Amino acid sequence: MADKQKVLIVDDDENIAELISLYLLKECYDTKMVHDGESAVREFHTYEPDIVLLDLMLPGKDGYQVCREIRQTSDCPIIMLSAKGEVFDKVLGLELGADDYMIKPFDSKELVARVKAILRRAERKSAVTDPQEDSSKIVRYPDLTINLNEYTVTYRGSIVDMPPKEIELLFALAATPNHVFTREQLLDRVWGYDYAGDARTVDVHVKRLREKLPDHDGWALSTVWGVGYKFEVR
């Protein structure tokens, strides 16, 4: 029998954590609950979860700091949970590397559905790739190499620090130069057709990519107003 997938639930409200755990246990997930930021970082390394459900308002280290520390060593999927519904809070969470963001109060069944969707995508990404296909996951332009086998981006000879979704988005655009993608097409390609987020997710990630990769004489991440984005080769 296959091992159960593990979910680390980080929420200072024990009642909410218990409710989330109950729904996930019914779906045959293994769960562990912690209620502060310090414990979250510690248990992440000992429990080794397949996904983290991370509240933002925590005693000690807040959810943003916990996310930063996890992202330093792992691309484990993270869903942020927060009563903060402002666009700024959601954007910041996505910029720090969260895979999804849910605003409290939320429907527990929807949360479980999002957990399932993100874990399915993570499983597809970690599947063994035929070595003969490796070269198809590398694109090169002057001063830029995107290697999806190793999840690395090299710009002017240096590795650029990027979370997985930024690398996948950059690859999706650069693998088909000068092709215009709508935000919805990029959401499907990078986040999956069952992703429950919105098109602003793409805008946030493109903004971060532009900050890390200034326009080059030979190429650029270009906006096609009213349509979407393209990797423009000049």
N, C-alpha and C positions, 0 to 999 in steps of 0.2 A: 504493500500500500504506500502511495506517495506521501511524503511528509507534507504536513499542513503548511500553507503559507502563513507567515507571521506578520502581525500588524502591531506596531507600537503606537499606543494612544496616549497623547500628551495633552492633558487638560487639567487645570486646577479645580474645576468643578467636578467633584467625584460623581455626582449624580449623572451628569452628561457623559462622563467617561464610562460609567457602568452601562448606560443605555446603549452607547455605541458598541461596547464590547458584546452586549447581549445579542444585538442584531448580527454582528460578525460571527459570533460563535454558532448561531443558527445556520450560517452559511458555511460552516466547517473551517473557519479560519482560527488560527491560534492567536491569542491576544495578550498583551501585557500593558498595564496602565501605570503611568507615572504622572505626578502632579506639580512638578516644578522643572525649571530649565536645566539645572545642574544634573538632576536625576535623568533627564531626557538624554543628555549627551553621554552620560555614563552607561545607561542601559542600551543606548543605540549600539555601542561597541561590544557589549556582552551578549545582548539578546540577538543581534544581527537580523533585524526585521527585513521583510521584503518591501514594506511600505510604512511610512510614518504619517499619522494624522496629528497635526501640530497646531495647537491653539496659540494665538499670538500673545495674549495677556497672561503671563506666567510670573510667579514669584521668582526673584533672582534674575537669571537670564531670561529675556523675553523670547518669543518665538522667532523673531528675526535673527537674533544672535545664535540661537540653536541651529537655525537653518544654515547660517554662514559656516558654523563649525562642522556640520555634517557635510556640507558641500566641499570642504577642504580635502576630504578623503574619500568621498563616496558620491555616486550618482543615484543612490537609492531614491525611489519616487517619494515625493512629499506632497501631501494635500494640506494646505493651511486652512484653519478654521478660525473665524473671527466674527465678533459682533460689529466690527468696523466695516461699514459698507462704502466708505469713500473710495473714489477711483485711485487716489494717491496710495492708499494702503494696499490695494490689490496690485497696483503696478509695482510697488516696492517688493512685495512678496514674490512676484514673478521674476523681477530683476535679480533677486537673490538666489533664484534657482528652483523655486517651488514649481511643481507640475500642474497644480490646480489650486483654486481658492474658493472656499464656500463660506457664505455669510450666515451667521446664526440669526434667528433659529432656522434650521434646515430640516428637511424631511429625511429621516434615517434611511428609508429605502433608497432615496436618491444618492445618499452618501455611499451606501453599499454598492450601488450601480457604478458609481465613479471609481470606487476602489477596484472593482472587477475590471473595468475598462482599462485603467492605468496598468494594472498587473498583466493584462493580456498583451499590452503594447511592450511592456518590459520583457516579457517572455519571448516575444518575436524578435526583439532587438538582441537578446542574449543567445539566440539560437546559433548553432554552429554554422558557419558560412563555408561553402565550397571554396578551397584555396584558388581554384581557377577563376573565381569571380572577384578575388581581392582587388585586382587592378581597376575594376569598375567602381570601386568605392574610394578612389583617389582622384581628385581633380587638381590641376596645376595651372597657375597663371603667373605672370611676372611678379616675383616677390611674394607669392601666396601659394601655399599648399594646404589642401583640406583632405585629411585622411580619416575616413569614416571607419576604417578597420581599427585604428588606434584611438579614435575620437580626439584627434589633435588638429590644431590649426597653426601653421607656421607662417609668420609675416616678417619679411625682411630678415630672415635667418633666426628669428626668436619664436619660441612657443608662446601663443597668446592664450591666457587663461579664460576659458569659456565653459559654462555649464552645457550639458549634453544637448538640450533643446536648441540653444543658439548654434551649435555646430551642425545639427541636423537641418536647421532652417537655412543656414549658409550653404550647405551642400546641395540642398534641394534647388536653390536658386542658381548656384554656380554650375551645377551639372548640366543645365540647359541654358547656356548664355543667350542673352537678348530676348528670351521668351518671357512674356508678361504673364504673371500669375495673379489671380485674384486672392484676396485674403482668405476666402472660403476654400480655395484650392490648396493653399499653403496649410491651412488648419487640417485639412484631410490628409495631406501628405506627411506632415510632421507630427501632429497630435492624434490623428486617427479620426475616422468618420464618426465615432461615437463619443468624441470629446464634447463635454457639456459647456465649455467656456465660450467666449465670444471673439469676434474678429480683432478686438483691441489687443488681444494677446499677441498677435502678429506684429502690430505696430510697436509694442513695447520691446519685443525682441529685435526688430530691425533697428530701432533707436540705439539699443545697446551694441549691436554689431557695428553701426556707423561710428560710435564712440571709440571702439577698439580697432577698427580698420578704416582709417581716413582714406578719402578718395585717392586713387592711384592714377597715374597718367594713362595706364592701359585698361583700367576697369573701375567700376563703381557700383554700389548698391543704389539703384535709381527708383524713384517714385513715379508711377504713371498715374497722374491725377485722375480720380474717378474710377480707376480700375484696380490697381494694386502695385506690385513691385516686380523688378527684374534685375538680374545681374548683367549690367551693361558692359560689353567689351568694345573698346573704342578702336 
